[in-house]
Amino acid sequence: MPRYVLERDLGVVSEEEMGEIAARSKLTAIEQFPDITWEHSHVCAADDGRIKSFCVYAAPSPQRLQEHADSVGGIMITSIYEIVGDLTPDEVRI
């Protein structure tokens, strides 16, 4: 199954609000989108205090991920990138 990185801009949110968004997203995926898998997320703070997340999902298509985000509400996807490979430092020859 293809894997994707989703870039999201959550705005200025508290840690509690982040937890609520994540729980809503997870529950929506379990109940309505069993064909997508959330692998992990990197949550980052921009200089202006806005929270961005970079989330890795396995899904049949970018459209399916957008449908999930639309169902959850409050988690605008800025960009979706298909992962074409993974690389670790141990795999790089020098």
C-alpha positions, 0 to 999 in steps of 0.5 A: 500500500502506498505511504504518504507524508501529510503536512498540516497547519493546525494554527495556534493550539494548546497541548490539550487541543492537540490531544483532542484532535489526535483522538478524534482523528484516530477514532474516525480512522478506526470507525470509518476509514479502516483502509488507512493506517496512521504510522506516526507524526512529527509535531513542530512549532513554527516561529509564529507559534503555529503548530504544524504536523508531518504525519506518515500514513499508509493509504490507498490514495491521497484522496482517501486521506483527504476524505478522512481529514474532511470527516475529522474536521479542524485538521487542514492538510496543506500538502500530501507527498507520496513516500517513494523510499526510506533511507537511514544513515546506516544505509549510506556508504561513505 
